[in-house]
Every structure is written in structure tokens, then in C-alpha cells.
Amino acid sequence: MAEIKTTDISPAEFMERNSEPITFVIIDVRERIEFQTFNIGGQNIPLGILLKDPEELEDLKNKEVIVICQHGLRSETARRFLLMKGFKNVRNLHGGILALRKLNY
């Protein structure tokens, strides 16, 4: 059985994994205006909404989920929250969208 990862994912690893057939779910916890300004896809669920209503994500509990935000701080809060709610494999994009953009995503 593969080791469950519940830590950060580096921007380089994310880019490498994102170029393969997608095997994970991206949840972007930035506010809608931030998501509309620039995004890399995924499901946009602002952190405030996610913290109030995680039930809509119940079917993702056993999938690999990568949470992202602008700098990696809100997504770390989301990662910890989802783990407390029983999610098994949640990772935070280290440095957030800004770190990805520095790699010319």
C-alpha cells in the first residue's frame, strides 16, 4: 500500500504531476475574484465556505486532494481542516499560486 501523503507538494512536483493524466483533485481556496483573475483549474471553494460546509466534498475523502491558494497559508488551513474531517490524502501547494508562477506555469 502506498504511503499516504499529508504534507506540502512543491511547485516543481505539482507541475510534473499536473502534466500527467490527472490523478488528484485540485481545490483552490482563494476568493472567487482571485480565482477569476488567474487560476490553474480545479474547483474553487473559498476557505470561508469550505470551513462551513465540507459535506459537499465527502466523495473525495479517499482521493488525493491538493489544496492551493495565493501563498500557501489559507490552503494549509484547509489541509488541516480536511484531515480533521477524515480526509486521507490532502496536500498543500507550498508557496501557492505565486510559487507556480515563478516557475513560469
Contact map, one row per residue, 1 for C-alpha under 8 A:
111000000000000000000000000000000000000000000000000000000000000000000000000000000000000000000000000000000
111100000000000000000000000000000000000000000000000000000000000000000000000000000000000000000000000000000
111110000000000000000000000000000000000000000000000000000000000000000000000000000000000000000000000000000
011111000000000000000000000000000000000000000000000000000000000000000000000000000000000110000000000000000
001111100000000000000000000000000000000000000000000000000000000000000000000000000000000011100000000000000
000111110000000000000000000000000000000000000000000000000000000000000000000000000000000111100000000000000
000011111000000000000000000000000000000000000000000000000000000000000000000000000000000001110000000000000
000001111100000000000000000000000000000000000000000000000000000000000000000000000000000000111100000000000
000000111110110000000000000000000000000000000000000000000000000000000000000000000000000000111100000000000
000000011111110000000000000000000000000000000000000000000000000000000000000000000000000000001110000000000
000000001111111000000000000000000000000000000000000000000000000000000000000000000000000000001111001100100
000000000111111100000000000000000000000000000000000000000000000000000000000000000000000000000000000100100
000000001111111110000000000000000000000000000000000000000000000000000000000000000000000000000000000000000
000000001111111111000000000000000000000000000000000000000000000000000000000000000000000000001000000000000
000000000011111111100000000000000000000000000000000000000000000000000000000000000000000000000000000100001
000000000001111111110000000000000000000000000000000000000000000000000000000000000000000000000000000000000
000000000000111111111100000000000000000000000000000000000000000000000000000000000000000000000000000000000
000000000000011111111100000000000000000000000000000000000000000000000000000000000000000000000000000000000
000000000000001111111100000000000000000000000000000000000000000000000000000000000000000000000000000000000
000000000000000111111100000000000000000000000000000000000000000000000000000000000000000000000000000000000
000000000000000011111110000000000000000000000000000000000000000000000000000000000000000000000000000000000
000000000000000011111111100000000000000000000000000000000000000000000000000000000000000000000000000000000
000000000000000000001111100000000000000000000000000000000000000100000000000000000000000000000000000000000
000000000000000000000111110000000000000000000000000000000000001111000000000000000000000000000000000000000
000000000000000000000111111000000000000001000000000000000000001111000000000000000000000000000000000000000
000000000000000000000001111100000000000011100000000000000000000011110000000000000000000000000000000000000
000000000000000000000000111110000000000001111000000000000000000011110000000000000000000000000000000000000
000000000000000000000000011111000010000001111100000000000000000000111000001000000000000000000000000000000
000000000000000000000000001111100000000000011110010000000000000000111000011001000000000000000000000000000
000000000000000000000000000111110110000000011110000000000000000000011100010000000000000000000000000000000
000000000000000000000000000011111110000000011110000000000000000000000000000000000000000000000000000000000
000000000000000000000000000001111111000000011100000000000000000000000000000000000000000000000000000000000
000000000000000000000000000000111111100000000000000000000000000000000000000000000000000000000000000000000
000000000000000000000000000001111111111000000000000000000000000000000000000000000000000000000000000000000
000000000000000000000000000101111111111000010000000000000000000000000000000000000000000000000000000000000
000000000000000000000000000000011111111000000000000000000000000000000000000000000000000000000000000000000
000000000000000000000000000000001111111000000000000000000000000000000000000000000000000000000000000000000
000000000000000000000000000000000111111100000000000000000000000000000000000000000000000000000000000000000
000000000000000000000000000000000111111110000000000000000000000000000000000000000000000000000000000000000
000000000000000000000000000000000000011111000000000000000000000000000000000000000000000000000000000000000
000000000000000000000000010000000000001111100000000000000000000000000000000000000000000000000000000000000
000000000000000000000000111100000000000111110000000000000000000000000000000000000000000000000000000000000
000000000000000000000000011100000000000011111000000000000000000000000000000000000000000000000000000000000
000000000000000000000000001111110010000001111100000000000000000000000000000000000000000000000000000000000
000000000000000000000000001111110000000000111110110000000000000000000000000000000000000000000000000000000
000000000000000000000000000111110000000000011111110000000000000000000000000000000000000000000000000000000
000000000000000000000000000011100000000000001111111000000000000000000000011001000000000000000000000000000
000000000000000000000000000000000000000000000111111100000000000000000000000000000000000000000000000000000
000000000000000000000000000000000000000000001111111110000000000000000000000000000000000000000000000000000
000000000000000000000000000010000000000000001111111111000000000000000000000001000000000000000000000000000
000000000000000000000000000000000000000000000011111111000000000000000000000001001000000000000000000000000
000000000000000000000000000000000000000000000001111111000000000000000000000000000000000000000000000000000
000000000000000000000000000000000000000000000000111111110000000000000000000000000000000000000000000000000
000000000000000000000000000000000000000000000000011111111100000000000000000000000100000000000000000000000
000000000000000000000000000000000000000000000000000011111100000000000000000000000000000000000000000000000
000000000000000000000000000000000000000000000000000011111110000000000000000000000000000000000000000000000
000000000000000000000000000000000000000000000000000001111111100000000000000000000000000000000000000000000
000000000000000000000000000000000000000000000000000001111111100000000000000000000000000000000000000000000
000000000000000000000000000000000000000000000000000000011111110000000000000000000000000000000000000000000
000000000000000000000000000000000000000000000000000000001111111110000000000000000000001000000000000000000
000000000000000000000000000000000000000000000000000000001111111000000000000000000000011110000000000000000
000000000000000000000000000000000000000000000000000000000011111100000000000000000000001110000000000000000
000000000000000000000001100000000000000000000000000000000001111110000000000000000000000110000000000000000
000000000000000000000011100000000000000000000000000000000001011111000000000000000000000111100000000000000
000000000000000000000001111000000000000000000000000000000001001111100000000000000000000011100000000000000
000000000000000000000001111000000000000000000000000000000000000111110000000000000000000001111000000000000
000000000000000000000000011110000000000000000000000000000000000011111000001101100000000001111000000000000
000000000000000000000000011111000000000000000000000000000000000001111101011000000000000000011001100000000
000000000000000000000000000111000000000000000000000000000000000000111111111000000000000000001001100000000
000000000000000000000000000001000000000000000000000000000000000000011111100000000000000000000011110000000
000000000000000000000000000000000000000000000000000000000000000000001111110000000000000000000111111000000
000000000000000000000000000000000000000000000000000000000000000000011111111100000000000000011111100000000
000000000000000000000000000000000000000000000000000000000000000000001111111110000000000000000001000000000
000000000000000000000000000011000000000000000010000000000000000000011011111111000000000000000000000000000
000000000000000000000000000110000000000000000010000000000000000000111001111111100000000000011001000000000
000000000000000000000000000000000000000000000000000000000000000000100001111111110000000000010000000000000
000000000000000000000000000000000000000000000000000000000000000000000000111111111000000000000000000000000
000000000000000000000000000010000000000000000010011000000000000000100000011111111100000000000000000000000
000000000000000000000000000000000000000000000000000000000000000000100000001111111110000001110000000000000
000000000000000000000000000000000000000000000000000000000000000000000000000111111111000000000000000000000
000000000000000000000000000000000000000000000000001000000000000000000000000011111111100000000000000000000
000000000000000000000000000000000000000000000000000001000000000000000000000001111111111001000000000000000
000000000000000000000000000000000000000000000000000000000000000000000000000000111111111111000000000000000
000000000000000000000000000000000000000000000000000000000000000000000000000000011111111000000000000000000
000000000000000000000000000000000000000000000000000000000000000000000000000000001111111000000000000000000
000000000000000000000000000000000000000000000000000000000000100000000000000000000111111100000000000000000
000000000000000000000000000000000000000000000000000000000001110000000000000000000111111111000000000000000
000101000000000000000000000000000000000000000000000000000000111100000000000000000010011111000000000000000
000111000000000000000000000000000000000000000000000000000000111110000000000000000010001111100000000000000
000011100000000000000000000000000000000000000000000000000000000111100000000000100110001111110000000000000
000011111000000000000000000000000000000000000000000000000000000111100000000000100000000011111000000000000
000000111000000000000000000000000000000000000000000000000000000001110001001100100000000001111100000000000
000000011110010000000000000000000000000000000000000000000000000001111001001000000000000000111111100000000
000000011110000000000000000000000000000000000000000000000000000000000011000000000000000000011111001000000
000000000110000000000000000000000000000000000000000000000000000000000111000000000000000000001111111100000
000000000010000000000000000000000000000000000000000000000000000000011111101000000000000000001111111100000
000000000000000000000000000000000000000000000000000000000000000000011111000000000000000000001011111110000
000000000000000000000000000000000000000000000000000000000000000000000110000000000000000000000011111111000
000000000010000000000000000000000000000000000000000000000000000000000010000000000000000000000111111111100
000000000011001000000000000000000000000000000000000000000000000000000000000000000000000000000011111111111
000000000000000000000000000000000000000000000000000000000000000000000000000000000000000000000000111111111
000000000000000000000000000000000000000000000000000000000000000000000000000000000000000000000000011111111
000000000011000000000000000000000000000000000000000000000000000000000000000000000000000000000000001111111
000000000000000000000000000000000000000000000000000000000000000000000000000000000000000000000000000111111
000000000000001000000000000000000000000000000000000000000000000000000000000000000000000000000000000111111
